[in-house]
Amino acid sequence: MRWSHLSAEADSSLLDRAAPAAPPLPLALPGATVRTFDTPAFRGMTFYEVRAKSVINRVPGASRVPFEWTINPYRGCSHACSYCLAGDTPVLMADGSTRPIADLRPGDAVLGTMGAGPHRRYVPTTVLDHWSTSKPAWRVTLADGTRIVSGGEHRFLTDRGWRHVSPVRAECPALAVGDRLPGVGRFADPPKETPDYQAGFLCGLIRGDGGRAREGDAWVRADGYLDEMPLHDALRWPEAPGDDWHRGFLAGAYGSTGRTDRLAVVFTSHDAMFLRHVTDALTHLGLASRRPAARPPGAATVETPRDLWAALRFRHMTGVTGARLDASGVGVRSDTQLTVVDIEPLGLTLPLFDITTGTGDFVADGTVSHNCFARNTHRYLDLDAGHDFDTQIVVKVNAGEVVRRELGAPRWSGAHIAMGTNVDVYQRAEGRYRLMPPILEALRDFANPFSILTKGTLILRDLELLKQAAEVTRVGISFSIGFLDEEVWRSVEAGTPSPRRRLDAVRTLTNAGFAVGVLMAPILPGLTDTDESIEATVAAIAAAGASSVTPLPLHLRPGAKEWYAAWLRSNHPELAPHYRRLYGRGSYLPQPFQDEITARVRMAARRHGLHRSGPSEARSLPIEPAEADEPTQLTLL
């Protein structure tokens, strides 16, 4: 987080409203007023009251959002929606598995490096600290298609040394297009436990077992698979085995006759046909194999190459978790596929995670990453190590007076200002801090056009100010209402006002003369995408007097997917396979599903007299530039 535009002075006007939190304070905010509130709505949250030097922020020029300026009186969000967190960048563990960085904890063993230049080598290291923060996000794209989202201060190891993605200070070395990053390369996608994978697993396990004792984790998995698959079907050699079968076969074969020898994965058997299928499966997955001369009498051996890339690819593509990895001392190499091809700001402030390790680095998304900051430095830049985006709220208590000063500056051109595009300005904390009234008064007094996107019914508190502003300038208001189901709302958006209360707010604002657009977002596959849910939601939106409705199917951007998946497994485990099929290869729903949902919402809108919104009616905020086959999505932070 860039704190250069903030200072930290206690605000005595709020001292009677909460007890101060226990020290220590972040070193970036000496003398800051840090509070925790006893009320149930804010239990477990910490509020950092600061005095901002600037509040009107310019959106980076590379961003594709349709506005240039924003106001964010808060950092962090007390709504705590299940799909508003980041942290799914995979980190390489010391055992060869991967884990999202958000799920790491102090004490975990990961793979780091030691040495310098051509003498740098991989070594196991320990996670010493783990925390999250909210920062302007950047995306680094590599030649192999890897996309890494990080803060601007994050450093990657390159062939020119350590480089910052977007350094704040000019003297810091900056990452550039063309830099080559050392590492193991893009991690392979894990297998999906399809019927073909299960059949391959059973075939490899049973045929490779050779009548030996049937015990261990592999046989526990097999027992579960055999509940749904006849044994004679599993033992049949398929005529044209696919990718899933090959992955499962190698996992089963390892469970029966495999072992590791440092980096190599070794299969030994007396069955020549079995070993031929092992070789074919390795070749199918892009892995070389060889037959060493030394082997037990009467048996033959097939093994993978003795390099880290092959060792990791085998484990990740097959789903084998029990294969010991010994990568200590292996040299760190680079490849042309790890060349930087693009560096771009996302134009958003996102929750990002970081760790401190014993070696000072770790392997993220296949590349060597430096800890963003040493321990003391990250306490200087971040709030409280280990606390998440939804529990650490920065409050710019002087936002109103700063906005007034900035609007009155001779250089200010009176450009449109968008609010609610990062975090909701009418989140629960606004009820206590009341930052929006002086901001709206300043915008009204300077007749400056603005728009607000919110889920918060607290906006009605400021209705009179909004009406006054609308008399002298353009005021746009959009509400986010994805569904009506109260049970789903209580589970996934418990920190927000209920959908019915939001509809009442739309009705009140409409009756006051505002043309309120509704973003029907997010539409949750398997939960709120049924014809009944869409029809009921669109009908209620129309009845509330909304001027338009814009459908937005759920987009699981990097960082949200793991958190949403955890929520789904806990609340709707029966839908987990469905989501793996839908989102297994990316952040968006497959295009046909998106088109179908959008068409059904539009047809319902026509039935209820709502036309599709145009650019001036609902503000779109893309999380990332759309691919050719992907639509632009909104953020609902």
C-alpha positions as CSV (number, residue, x, y, z in Angstrom):
1,M,0.0,0.0,0.0
2,R,1.3,3.4,-0.9
3,W,1.0,5.6,2.2
4,S,2.7,8.7,0.8
5,H,-0.6,10.5,0.6
6,L,-1.6,9.8,4.2
7,S,-0.5,11.2,7.5
8,A,-1.6,9.8,10.9
9,E,-2.9,12.2,13.5
10,A,-5.4,11.4,16.2
11,D,-8.9,12.8,15.7
12,S,-10.3,13.8,19.1
13,S,-13.8,14.1,17.7
14,L,-14.2,10.4,17.7
15,L,-12.7,9.5,21.0
16,D,-16.0,8.9,22.7
17,R,-17.2,6.4,20.2
18,A,-14.8,3.5,20.7
19,A,-11.9,2.1,22.8
20,P,-8.4,2.4,21.3
21,A,-6.9,-0.8,20.1
22,A,-3.8,-2.2,21.8
23,P,-0.4,-1.2,20.4
24,P,1.9,-1.6,18.5
25,L,0.8,0.7,15.8
26,P,2.0,0.4,12.2
27,L,5.2,2.4,11.8
28,A,3.7,4.1,8.8
29,L,1.1,5.7,11.1
30,P,2.8,7.1,14.2
31,G,0.2,8.5,16.5
32,A,-2.6,7.0,14.5
33,T,-6.0,6.5,16.2
34,V,-6.6,2.8,16.1
35,R,-10.0,1.6,17.3
36,T,-12.0,-1.6,17.9
37,F,-15.7,-1.3,18.5
38,D,-17.7,-3.5,20.9
39,T,-20.9,-3.5,18.8
40,P,-21.6,-6.9,17.1
41,A,-21.6,-5.3,13.7
42,F,-17.9,-4.4,14.0
43,R,-16.6,-7.2,16.3
44,G,-13.2,-8.5,15.1
45,M,-12.5,-5.4,13.0
46,T,-9.8,-2.8,13.5
47,F,-10.2,0.8,12.3
48,Y,-7.2,3.0,11.5
49,E,-8.2,6.7,11.5
50,V,-5.8,8.7,9.3
51,R,-5.7,12.2,7.9
52,A,-5.3,12.0,4.1
53,K,-3.2,14.4,2.1
54,S,-5.2,13.7,-1.1
55,V,-8.5,11.9,-1.7
56,I,-9.4,12.4,-5.4
57,N,-7.3,9.7,-7.2
58,R,-6.5,9.4,-10.9
59,V,-7.2,6.1,-12.5
60,P,-4.0,4.8,-14.3
61,G,-4.1,5.7,-18.0
62,A,-3.8,2.0,-19.1
63,S,-7.0,1.1,-17.4
64,R,-10.1,0.5,-19.5
65,V,-12.6,1.8,-17.1
66,P,-14.9,4.6,-18.4
67,F,-13.8,7.3,-15.9
68,E,-10.6,9.0,-14.9
69,W,-11.1,10.0,-11.3
70,T,-12.3,8.2,-8.1
71,I,-12.8,9.0,-4.4
72,N,-12.2,6.2,-1.9
73,P,-12.7,7.5,1.7
74,Y,-12.1,3.9,3.0
75,R,-9.5,1.2,2.3
76,G,-10.8,-2.2,3.2
77,C,-14.5,-3.2,3.2
78,S,-16.7,-4.1,6.1
79,H,-19.2,-5.9,3.8
80,A,-17.0,-9.0,3.9
81,C,-18.6,-10.7,0.8
82,S,-17.3,-14.2,0.1
83,Y,-16.1,-13.3,-3.3
84,C,-14.2,-10.1,-2.5
85,L,-10.8,-11.4,-1.4
86,A,-7.5,-12.1,-3.1
87,G,-4.7,-14.6,-2.6
88,D,-4.8,-17.6,-5.0
89,T,-1.3,-17.2,-6.4
90,P,0.2,-20.7,-6.1
91,V,3.3,-21.0,-4.1
92,L,5.7,-24.0,-4.4
93,M,5.9,-26.0,-1.2
94,A,9.0,-27.9,-0.1
95,D,7.3,-31.2,-0.9
96,G,6.6,-30.3,-4.5
97,S,2.9,-29.5,-4.0
98,T,1.4,-26.0,-4.4
99,R,-0.8,-23.9,-2.1
100,P,-2.5,-20.5,-2.6
101,I,-0.5,-17.8,-0.9
102,A,-3.6,-16.8,1.1
103,D,-3.6,-20.2,2.7
104,L,0.0,-20.2,3.9
105,R,0.8,-19.9,7.6
106,P,3.9,-19.3,9.6
107,G,5.8,-22.6,10.0
108,D,4.9,-23.9,6.5
109,A,7.8,-25.3,4.5
110,V,8.2,-23.8,1.1
111,L,10.9,-23.8,-1.6
112,G,13.3,-20.8,-1.6
113,T,16.7,-20.1,-3.0
114,M,20.2,-19.3,-1.9
115,G,23.3,-18.0,-3.6
116,A,23.7,-15.5,-6.4
117,G,23.8,-15.4,-10.2
118,P,24.6,-18.8,-11.8
119,H,25.3,-20.3,-8.4
120,R,21.7,-19.8,-7.0
121,R,20.2,-23.0,-5.8
122,Y,16.8,-24.2,-4.5
123,V,16.6,-24.9,-0.7
124,P,13.7,-25.6,1.6
125,T,12.8,-22.6,3.8
126,T,10.2,-21.8,6.4
127,V,7.4,-19.2,6.3
128,L,8.1,-16.8,9.1
129,D,5.2,-14.4,8.7
130,H,2.1,-14.0,6.6
131,W,-0.2,-11.0,6.0
132,S,-2.6,-9.3,3.7
133,T,-2.9,-5.7,2.6
134,S,-4.8,-3.6,0.1
135,K,-2.6,-2.2,-2.8
136,P,-2.9,-0.9,-6.3
137,A,-2.6,-4.1,-8.4
138,W,-0.4,-4.8,-11.4
139,R,-0.4,-7.8,-13.7
140,V,2.8,-9.3,-15.1
141,T,2.3,-11.6,-18.1
142,L,5.0,-14.1,-19.2
143,A,5.6,-15.7,-22.6
144,D,4.2,-19.0,-21.4
145,G,0.9,-17.3,-20.6
146,T,1.4,-17.0,-16.8
147,R,-0.3,-14.0,-15.4
148,I,0.8,-12.8,-11.9
149,V,-1.1,-10.1,-10.0
150,S,1.0,-8.3,-7.5
151,G,1.6,-4.9,-5.9
152,G,3.9,-2.4,-7.6
153,E,6.6,-2.8,-5.0
154,H,6.8,-6.6,-5.4
155,R,10.2,-7.8,-6.7
156,F,10.9,-10.7,-9.1
157,L,14.3,-12.2,-9.7
158,T,15.4,-11.5,-13.3
159,D,18.6,-12.1,-15.4
160,R,19.4,-8.5,-14.4
161,G,18.9,-9.1,-10.7
162,W,15.9,-8.2,-8.5
163,R,13.4,-5.9,-10.1
164,H,10.3,-4.1,-8.8
165,V,7.1,-4.4,-10.8
166,S,6.5,-0.6,-10.5
167,P,8.8,1.0,-8.0
168,V,7.7,4.1,-6.1
169,R,11.2,5.6,-6.0
170,A,13.1,6.3,-9.2
171,E,16.3,4.8,-7.8
172,C,14.7,1.3,-7.5
173,P,15.3,-1.0,-10.5
174,A,12.1,-1.6,-12.4
175,L,10.9,-4.8,-14.2
176,A,10.8,-4.4,-18.0
177,V,9.3,-6.2,-20.9
178,G,12.0,-8.6,-22.2
179,D,13.4,-9.5,-18.7
180,R,13.8,-13.2,-18.2
181,L,12.7,-14.7,-14.9
182,P,14.4,-17.7,-13.4
183,G,12.2,-20.4,-12.1
184,V,10.5,-23.8,-12.7
185,G,7.9,-22.4,-15.1
186,R,4.2,-22.4,-15.1
187,F,2.7,-25.0,-12.7
188,A,0.6,-27.6,-14.5
189,D,-3.1,-27.7,-13.8
190,P,-4.1,-30.5,-11.3
191,P,-6.2,-33.4,-12.6
192,K,-10.0,-33.5,-12.4
193,E,-11.3,-36.7,-10.9
194,T,-13.5,-37.6,-13.9
195,P,-14.6,-41.2,-14.6
196,D,-11.7,-41.5,-17.0
197,Y,-9.2,-40.4,-14.4
198,Q,-10.7,-42.9,-11.9
199,A,-10.6,-45.7,-14.4
200,G,-7.0,-45.0,-15.2
201,F,-6.1,-44.8,-11.5
202,L,-7.7,-48.2,-10.8
203,C,-6.0,-49.7,-13.9
204,G,-2.5,-48.5,-12.9
205,L,-2.9,-49.4,-9.3
206,I,-4.3,-52.9,-9.7
207,R,-2.3,-54.0,-12.7
208,G,0.9,-52.6,-11.2
209,D,0.3,-54.2,-7.8
210,G,1.2,-57.7,-9.0
211,G,-0.7,-59.4,-6.1
212,R,1.2,-57.6,-3.3
213,A,-0.5,-56.4,-0.1
214,R,-3.2,-53.9,-0.8
215,E,-2.9,-51.2,1.7
216,G,-2.1,-47.5,1.9
217,D,-3.6,-44.2,0.8
218,A,-3.8,-45.3,-2.9
219,W,-6.0,-48.2,-2.0
220,V,-8.2,-46.0,0.2
221,R,-8.8,-43.9,-2.9
222,A,-9.4,-47.0,-5.0
223,D,-12.1,-48.3,-2.6
224,G,-14.0,-45.0,-3.2
225,Y,-13.7,-45.2,-7.0
226,L,-14.8,-48.9,-7.0
227,D,-18.1,-47.9,-5.4
228,E,-19.0,-46.3,-8.8
229,M,-17.1,-48.4,-11.3
230,P,-17.1,-52.2,-11.9
231,L,-13.6,-53.7,-11.5
232,H,-13.7,-55.4,-15.0
233,D,-14.2,-52.0,-16.6
234,A,-11.3,-50.4,-14.7
235,L,-8.9,-53.2,-15.7
236,R,-9.7,-52.9,-19.5
237,W,-6.9,-51.3,-21.6
238,P,-8.7,-48.5,-23.5
239,E,-8.3,-48.3,-27.2
240,A,-7.8,-44.5,-27.3
241,P,-7.0,-43.3,-23.8
242,G,-7.4,-39.6,-23.2
243,D,-5.6,-37.1,-21.0
244,D,-7.6,-37.8,-17.9
245,W,-7.0,-41.6,-18.2
246,H,-3.2,-41.1,-18.6
247,R,-3.0,-38.8,-15.6
248,G,-5.0,-41.3,-13.5
249,F,-3.0,-44.3,-14.7
250,L,0.3,-42.8,-13.7
251,A,-1.1,-41.8,-10.3
252,G,-2.3,-45.4,-9.8
253,A,0.9,-46.9,-11.1
254,Y,2.9,-44.8,-8.7
255,G,0.7,-46.0,-5.8
256,S,1.4,-49.6,-6.7
257,T,5.0,-49.8,-8.0
258,G,6.5,-46.3,-8.0
259,R,9.1,-44.6,-5.9
260,T,11.3,-41.5,-6.0
261,D,15.0,-41.3,-6.3
262,R,15.9,-37.7,-5.5
263,L,14.1,-35.9,-8.5
264,A,13.3,-39.0,-10.6
265,V,10.1,-40.9,-10.4
266,V,10.8,-44.6,-10.9
267,F,8.5,-47.5,-11.9
268,T,9.7,-51.0,-11.6
269,S,7.7,-54.1,-12.8
270,H,8.0,-57.6,-14.3
271,D,5.1,-56.7,-16.6
272,A,6.4,-55.4,-19.9
273,M,3.0,-54.3,-21.2
274,F,2.4,-52.4,-17.9
275,L,5.7,-50.5,-18.3
276,R,4.9,-49.8,-22.0
277,H,1.7,-48.1,-20.9
278,V,3.7,-46.1,-18.3
279,T,6.0,-44.9,-21.0
280,D,3.1,-44.0,-23.3
281,A,1.4,-42.0,-20.5
282,L,4.5,-40.1,-19.6
283,T,5.0,-39.2,-23.3
284,H,1.4,-38.1,-23.6
285,L,1.9,-35.7,-20.7
286,G,5.1,-34.3,-22.3
287,L,7.5,-36.1,-20.1
288,A,10.5,-38.0,-21.3
289,S,11.4,-41.3,-19.9
290,R,14.3,-43.7,-19.9
291,R,15.1,-47.4,-19.0
292,P,18.2,-47.5,-16.8
293,A,20.4,-50.6,-17.0
294,A,20.5,-51.4,-13.3
295,R,17.4,-53.1,-12.1
296,P,16.2,-56.0,-9.9
297,P,16.6,-59.5,-11.5
298,G,13.8,-60.3,-13.9
299,A,12.3,-56.8,-13.6
300,A,12.5,-53.7,-15.8
301,T,12.5,-50.0,-14.8
302,V,11.1,-46.8,-16.3
303,E,12.0,-43.4,-14.8
304,T,11.4,-39.8,-15.5
305,P,14.2,-37.2,-16.1
306,R,16.2,-36.1,-13.0
307,D,15.3,-32.5,-13.2
308,L,13.0,-30.3,-11.1
309,W,10.6,-29.3,-14.0
310,A,9.8,-32.9,-14.8
311,A,9.5,-33.8,-11.1
312,L,7.0,-31.1,-10.5
313,R,5.0,-31.6,-13.7
314,F,4.5,-35.3,-12.8
315,R,3.2,-34.5,-9.4
316,H,1.0,-31.7,-10.4
317,M,-0.5,-33.4,-13.5
318,T,-1.2,-36.7,-11.8
319,G,-2.3,-35.5,-8.4
320,V,0.2,-37.7,-6.6
321,T,0.8,-36.3,-3.2
322,G,3.0,-38.9,-1.5
323,A,6.0,-38.7,-3.8
324,R,8.9,-37.3,-1.8
325,L,10.7,-34.4,-3.4
326,D,14.4,-33.7,-2.7
327,A,15.2,-30.4,-4.6
328,S,17.8,-29.1,-2.2
329,G,20.8,-27.9,-4.1
330,V,19.2,-28.0,-7.5
331,G,20.4,-25.1,-9.6
332,V,18.0,-22.3,-10.5
333,R,17.6,-21.9,-14.3
334,S,15.7,-19.6,-16.6
335,D,13.9,-20.2,-19.8
336,T,12.7,-18.1,-22.7
337,Q,9.1,-19.1,-21.8
338,L,9.6,-17.0,-18.6
339,T,10.3,-13.8,-20.5
340,V,8.2,-10.8,-19.5
341,V,5.9,-9.8,-22.3
342,D,3.6,-7.3,-20.6
343,I,3.4,-5.3,-17.4
344,E,0.1,-3.3,-16.8
345,P,-1.7,-1.7,-13.9
346,L,-5.2,-3.0,-13.3
347,G,-6.5,0.3,-12.1
348,L,-7.8,-1.3,-9.0
349,T,-6.8,-1.5,-5.4
350,L,-7.1,-5.2,-4.4
351,P,-6.4,-7.3,-1.3
352,L,-3.0,-8.9,-1.8
353,F,-1.1,-11.3,0.3
354,D,2.6,-11.7,1.1
355,I,4.9,-13.9,3.2
356,T,8.4,-13.6,4.8
357,T,10.6,-16.7,4.6
358,G,14.0,-17.7,6.0
359,T,15.7,-17.2,2.6
360,G,13.9,-14.0,1.8
361,D,12.2,-15.4,-1.3
362,F,9.8,-18.1,-2.5
363,V,8.6,-19.6,-5.8
364,A,5.2,-18.0,-6.9
365,D,3.5,-19.2,-10.1
366,G,6.7,-20.8,-11.2
367,T,9.0,-17.7,-10.8
368,V,11.3,-16.7,-8.0
369,S,9.7,-13.9,-6.0
370,H,11.4,-11.8,-3.3
371,N,9.5,-11.1,-0.1
372,C,8.0,-7.7,-0.8
373,F,9.5,-6.3,2.3
374,A,11.6,-7.4,5.3
375,R,9.6,-7.9,8.5
376,N,10.1,-4.3,9.8
377,T,9.4,-2.8,6.4
378,H,6.2,-4.7,5.9
379,R,5.0,-3.4,9.2
380,Y,5.9,0.0,8.0
381,L,3.8,-0.3,4.8
382,D,1.0,-2.7,6.0
383,L,-1.4,-2.6,8.9
384,D,-1.3,-5.6,11.0
385,A,0.3,-8.8,9.7
386,G,-2.1,-11.7,9.4
387,H,-5.3,-9.7,9.2
388,D,-7.5,-9.9,6.1
389,F,-8.9,-7.2,3.9
390,D,-12.4,-7.3,5.5
391,T,-11.1,-6.8,9.1
392,Q,-8.6,-4.0,8.7
393,I,-10.3,-0.7,7.6
394,V,-8.4,2.5,6.9
395,V,-10.7,5.5,7.5
396,K,-9.6,8.9,6.0
397,V,-11.4,11.0,8.6
398,N,-10.7,14.3,6.9
399,A,-11.9,13.1,3.4
400,G,-14.5,15.8,3.2
401,E,-12.2,18.8,3.8
402,V,-9.6,17.4,1.5
403,V,-12.1,16.9,-1.3
404,R,-13.3,20.4,-0.9
405,R,-9.7,21.7,-1.1
406,E,-8.9,19.6,-4.2
407,L,-12.1,20.6,-6.0
408,G,-11.2,24.3,-5.4
409,A,-7.7,24.0,-6.8
410,P,-7.1,26.0,-10.0
411,R,-5.7,22.9,-11.8
412,W,-8.9,20.8,-11.2
413,S,-10.9,20.6,-14.4
414,G,-14.3,19.5,-13.0
415,A,-14.1,15.9,-14.4
416,H,-16.6,13.2,-13.5
417,I,-15.7,11.4,-10.3
418,A,-16.8,7.7,-9.7
419,M,-17.3,6.4,-6.2
420,G,-17.8,2.8,-5.0
421,T,-15.6,1.5,-7.7
422,N,-13.0,0.1,-5.3
423,V,-14.7,-0.4,-2.0
424,D,-18.3,0.5,-1.1
425,V,-18.5,4.1,0.2
426,Y,-21.7,3.1,2.0
427,Q,-20.4,0.1,3.7
428,R,-21.3,-0.4,7.4
429,A,-18.4,1.7,8.7
430,E,-19.9,4.8,7.0
431,G,-22.8,4.7,9.5
432,R,-20.3,5.4,12.2
433,Y,-17.8,7.7,10.5
434,R,-20.2,9.8,8.3
435,L,-17.5,10.6,5.7
436,M,-19.9,10.9,2.7
437,P,-22.0,14.0,3.7
438,P,-19.1,16.5,3.6
439,I,-17.9,14.8,0.4
440,L,-21.3,15.2,-1.2
441,E,-21.6,18.8,0.1
442,A,-18.3,19.7,-1.6
443,L,-19.3,18.0,-4.9
444,R,-22.6,19.9,-4.8
445,D,-21.0,23.3,-4.0
446,F,-18.5,22.9,-6.9
447,A,-21.2,21.5,-9.2
448,N,-18.9,18.6,-9.9
449,P,-20.5,15.5,-11.7
450,F,-20.2,12.2,-9.9
451,S,-21.7,8.7,-9.7
452,I,-22.0,6.1,-7.0
453,L,-22.2,2.3,-7.2
454,T,-23.3,0.7,-3.9
455,K,-24.9,-2.2,-2.1
456,G,-25.5,0.0,1.0
457,T,-29.0,1.4,1.8
458,L,-27.2,3.9,4.0
459,I,-27.2,6.1,0.9
460,L,-30.8,7.1,1.8
461,R,-29.4,9.0,4.8
462,D,-27.9,11.4,2.2
463,L,-30.9,11.6,-0.1
464,E,-31.4,15.3,0.5
465,L,-27.8,16.1,-0.4
466,L,-28.0,13.9,-3.5
467,K,-31.1,15.8,-4.6
468,Q,-29.4,19.2,-4.0
469,A,-26.4,18.0,-6.1
470,A,-28.6,16.8,-8.9
471,E,-30.0,20.3,-9.3
472,V,-26.6,21.7,-10.3
473,T,-24.7,18.7,-11.8
474,R,-25.1,15.2,-13.2
475,V,-25.5,12.5,-10.5
476,G,-25.5,8.8,-11.4
477,I,-26.6,6.1,-9.0
478,S,-26.3,2.3,-9.5
479,F,-27.3,-0.5,-7.0
480,S,-25.9,-4.0,-7.0
481,I,-28.7,-6.6,-6.5
482,G,-27.9,-10.1,-7.8
483,F,-30.7,-12.1,-6.4
484,L,-33.6,-12.2,-3.9
485,D,-32.9,-15.5,-2.0
486,E,-32.6,-14.6,1.6
487,E,-30.7,-17.8,2.5
488,V,-28.1,-17.2,-0.1
489,W,-27.7,-13.6,0.9
490,R,-27.2,-14.5,4.6
491,S,-24.5,-16.9,3.6
492,V,-22.6,-15.0,0.9
493,E,-23.2,-11.3,1.6
494,A,-24.1,-11.3,5.3
495,G,-22.4,-7.9,5.8
496,T,-24.6,-6.1,3.3
497,P,-28.2,-4.9,3.5
498,S,-30.7,-7.6,2.4
499,P,-31.8,-7.6,-1.3
500,R,-35.3,-6.5,-0.2
501,R,-33.9,-3.5,1.6
502,R,-31.8,-2.6,-1.4
503,L,-34.9,-2.8,-3.6
504,D,-36.7,-0.4,-1.2
505,A,-33.8,2.0,-1.6
506,V,-34.0,1.8,-5.4
507,R,-37.7,2.6,-5.1
508,T,-37.1,5.6,-2.7
509,L,-34.4,7.0,-5.0
510,T,-36.6,6.5,-8.1
511,N,-39.5,8.3,-6.4
512,A,-37.0,11.1,-5.6
513,G,-36.4,11.6,-9.3
514,F,-33.2,9.6,-9.9
515,A,-32.8,7.1,-12.8
516,V,-31.3,4.2,-10.9
517,G,-29.6,1.4,-12.8
518,V,-29.3,-2.0,-11.2
519,L,-26.4,-4.3,-11.7
520,M,-27.8,-7.8,-11.4
521,A,-24.6,-9.1,-9.9
522,P,-23.3,-11.5,-9.2
523,I,-25.5,-14.3,-10.7
524,L,-24.3,-17.4,-9.0
525,P,-24.3,-20.6,-11.2
526,G,-26.3,-23.4,-9.6
527,L,-27.7,-21.1,-7.0
528,T,-29.3,-17.9,-8.5
529,D,-29.2,-18.6,-12.2
530,T,-32.5,-20.6,-12.4
531,D,-35.4,-19.3,-14.5
532,E,-37.4,-18.8,-11.3
533,S,-34.7,-16.8,-9.6
534,I,-34.0,-14.6,-12.7
535,E,-37.7,-14.0,-13.3
536,A,-38.4,-13.1,-9.6
537,T,-35.3,-10.8,-9.4
538,V,-35.9,-8.9,-12.6
539,A,-39.6,-8.5,-11.7
540,A,-38.7,-7.1,-8.3
541,I,-36.1,-4.7,-9.9
542,A,-38.7,-3.5,-12.4
543,A,-41.3,-3.1,-9.7
544,A,-38.9,-1.0,-7.6
545,G,-38.7,1.5,-10.6
546,A,-35.2,0.9,-11.8
547,S,-34.3,2.4,-15.1
548,S,-32.3,-0.5,-16.4
549,V,-30.8,-3.9,-15.4
550,T,-27.4,-5.3,-16.4
551,P,-26.7,-9.0,-15.8
552,L,-23.3,-10.0,-14.6
553,P,-22.6,-13.8,-14.0
554,L,-20.1,-14.5,-11.3
555,H,-16.5,-13.8,-12.2
556,L,-13.9,-15.6,-10.0
557,R,-10.9,-13.4,-10.6
558,P,-7.5,-14.3,-9.3
559,G,-7.7,-14.3,-5.5
560,A,-11.4,-14.8,-5.3
561,K,-11.5,-18.4,-6.6
562,E,-10.0,-20.1,-3.6
563,W,-12.0,-18.2,-1.1
564,Y,-15.3,-18.7,-2.9
565,A,-14.4,-22.4,-3.4
566,A,-13.9,-22.8,0.4
567,W,-17.3,-21.1,1.0
568,L,-18.9,-23.4,-1.6
569,R,-17.5,-26.6,-0.2
570,S,-18.7,-25.6,3.2
571,N,-22.2,-24.5,2.2
572,H,-23.0,-26.3,-1.0
573,P,-20.6,-29.2,-1.4
574,E,-22.8,-30.8,-4.0
575,L,-22.0,-27.9,-6.4
576,A,-18.2,-28.2,-6.1
577,P,-17.9,-30.5,-9.2
578,H,-20.1,-28.2,-11.2
579,Y,-17.9,-25.2,-10.4
580,R,-14.8,-27.1,-11.2
581,R,-16.2,-27.8,-14.7
582,L,-17.3,-24.2,-15.2
583,Y,-14.2,-22.4,-13.7
584,G,-11.5,-25.0,-14.0
585,R,-9.7,-23.2,-16.9
586,G,-10.2,-19.6,-16.1
587,S,-12.0,-16.8,-14.2
588,Y,-15.0,-16.5,-16.3
589,L,-18.0,-18.7,-17.1
590,P,-17.6,-20.4,-20.5
591,Q,-19.0,-18.0,-23.1
592,P,-22.1,-20.2,-24.0
593,F,-23.1,-20.1,-20.3
594,Q,-22.6,-16.3,-20.1
595,D,-24.6,-15.8,-23.3
596,E,-27.4,-18.0,-22.1
597,I,-27.7,-16.2,-18.7
598,T,-27.5,-12.8,-20.3
599,A,-30.2,-13.7,-22.8
600,R,-32.6,-15.0,-20.2
601,V,-32.2,-11.8,-18.1
602,R,-32.7,-9.6,-21.2
603,M,-35.9,-11.5,-22.1
604,A,-37.2,-11.2,-18.5
605,A,-36.3,-7.5,-18.7
606,R,-38.3,-7.0,-21.8
607,R,-41.3,-8.8,-20.3
608,H,-41.2,-6.3,-17.4
609,G,-40.5,-3.2,-19.4
610,L,-36.8,-2.7,-18.6
611,H,-34.4,-2.0,-21.5
612,R,-30.8,-2.9,-21.5
613,S,-28.5,-0.3,-19.9
614,G,-26.2,1.8,-21.9
615,P,-22.7,3.1,-20.9
616,S,-24.1,6.2,-19.3
617,E,-26.6,4.3,-17.1
618,A,-24.4,1.6,-15.4
619,R,-20.7,2.0,-14.9
620,S,-18.6,-1.0,-15.9
621,L,-15.4,-1.7,-14.1
622,P,-13.4,-4.5,-15.7
623,I,-11.1,-6.4,-13.4
624,E,-8.8,-7.1,-16.3
625,P,-8.7,-6.4,-20.0
626,A,-11.1,-8.9,-21.7
627,E,-9.7,-11.7,-23.8
628,A,-11.1,-12.1,-27.3
629,D,-13.4,-14.7,-26.0
630,E,-14.2,-13.2,-22.6
631,P,-16.6,-10.4,-21.7
632,T,-15.8,-7.4,-19.6
633,Q,-16.9,-7.9,-16.0
634,L,-17.5,-5.6,-13.1
635,T,-16.0,-5.5,-9.7
636,L,-18.4,-5.4,-6.8
637,L,-15.9,-4.3,-4.2
